[in-house]
Amino acid sequence: MPALSRSRFYLRSFYLWNLGLPLLLAGLVFLMFDMTKIDIAFSNLFFDPVSQTFPLDQSHLFEKITHKWARIIPNWTAELALIGLLLSCVWPLFKGQRFPRGKALLEKIRLAPLLRFTARHRRDLLFVVVAFALCTGAIHYLKSHTSVYCPVETTQYAGKIEHKEWYQNFELLKTAGEGRCWPGGHASGGFTMLALYFVARRYRWRYSKAVLHGSLLLGFVYGTTRVLQGWHYMSHTFWAGIVVWLTCLLTALLFYGRARLEQPVLARTEPGPDQSAALTAVADR
């Protein structure tokens, strides 16, 4: 395949999967969930009409494991990225012949390799921090501007508020109300790990798809556990994933540019001469 044709193929493939697929899923979720009663039918499976509760919502152990402890993964990822970003500013201070004693001390206590690593990946660390922040901001914006109440808060499940879909309350420029349930916040915490997938794409890491699938699975598990407790509908999880995916994509395009992200991931075999040349060209951009 000619180089130009191959480039166009990878470009179409990248946007097909990373932009087209989330938009297609958005349309399907809207038609299958928001326009039907599937959400309620699914949540009914976990609601006890006798006690008028979601039994798993009464389990402190389930709450601790699936809601509180589970936050460790995205929280620590964001914190480590922020710490790494701050550390990335340290090594350039020792560039050249400045502070030779300090530089020697860092080498002696074996902190120099870590500082060099963070300095080399400063853009990636900044991307992860910004992507996490923008994803969180997008989710909070949608929560406050749609004012959707959680199932346990609605009359459908012994609550006091009438159930409404997100598009019935949507306000672009002002807070729509007190509801804060759409999209799924806990699910979005797992989905924000998608930022790591785009870092892996930048370096054409052959396990980037594993990072993608793992991030999607984590967000899906996070969201589903809240559905079982009556604090979200299933569609809230899907919407959280779609919003986070698109936010991470746009942020990655801003940070890395289209050319780096559209490159195919590395094969498991050693690259040939043509592949090696291509890798060198990408690394030099």
Summary of the structure (lengths in Angstrom):
residues: 285
radius of gyration: 22.7
end to end distance: 23.4
largest distance: 75.6
contacts: 886
relative contact order: 0.14
helix: 71%
strand: 1%
